[in-house]
Amino acid sequence: MSGSLAETELRGLGIPGAEDQSQGVVRSPFRDTMRRLFSNKLAIVGILMLGTVILVAFMAPWIASQHPDKNGIFQAFPQNNKLPPSMDHPMGTDVIGRDMLSLIIYGARISLLVGVFAVSLAIILGSTLGAIAGFAGGTVDNVIMRIMDIMISFPTILLALVIVVILGPGLFNAMVAVGIVSIPAFARITRASVLGESGKDYVMAARSIGAGARRVLWRHVMPNTLSPIIVAASLGIAAAILDAAALGFLGLGAQPPTPEWGLLLSRNRGYMFTSPWMVFFPGISIMFLVLGFNLLGDGLRDALDPKLG
């Protein structure tokens, strides 16, 4: 009788998983998160969009009709090379006769690489600095966070431009620059999470049994700060792709003949009104990929928030 009463009270309080526990089924936090994520229709759309881009990028050598470094039938007059969309070239060709569909397909690889590399660099450096600042406190916290404040006071693209000018133009340097300018965001998120976890009972218990500060931070505190970092990473990849495309558009990112989408926009912008397909398809590709990451990021944010379960 008392057991039935306790189960009824748990369900009445709206505790997630209480109904399943009363029936002998224990749901893990991961399963609950996945359930919330896949019940979000916009998140599913984002996953499908990203899955499409990843599949296309992986299958590029088999589905692209032309390697991006290979020109088409180049003729003396550029206007004869810019073929409009047709059955042979569904997205048309560029000014030197390259198949635009093949360029877009291979460009997906570069955009995904840029986003993942830049955000990975930002997570490693930013999360480390944020964790140290939040856990150490005092002078260490003030010094690290004031440096982050200085970095975040500059417009992101302007700071990235300065870094690329120092390092020199190129795809790798652009990825490094985009990763560096993303460090403050991850440092601030990690610091806030660490500060929220540092005063909890399990941290006090770990310290009371003699665990060192380093062990407490990396073995106990940091695993509980992953949720906001994961959400920030999914949204940060979208921002990194946009920043890299902007650098490519300005001629400081990927260099010809790399089929990077921002570079394609830059090289073809002069033909926007005479051959719009050369600008439209790279632009819509950037929008499609960034929207996919944004939808997934919003879905992860909702799924990882227990209050929305």
Secondary structure, DSSP 8 states (H G I E B T S, - for coil): -HHHHHHHHHHHHT-TTHHHHHTT----HHHHHHHHHHT-HHHHHHHHHHHHHHHHHHTHHHH-SS-TT---S--SSGGGT---S-SS-TT-B-TTS-BHHHHHHHHHHHHHHHHHHHHHHHHHHHHHHHHHHHHH-HHHHHHHHHHHHHHHTS-HHHHHHHHHHHH-SSHHHHHHHHHHHTHHHHHHHHHHHHHHHHTSHHHHHHHHTT--HHHIIIIIIGGGGHHHHHHHHHHHHHHHHHHHHHHHHTTSSS-TT---HHHHHHHHGGGTTTSTHHHHHHHHHHHHHHHHHHHHHHHHHHHT-GGG-
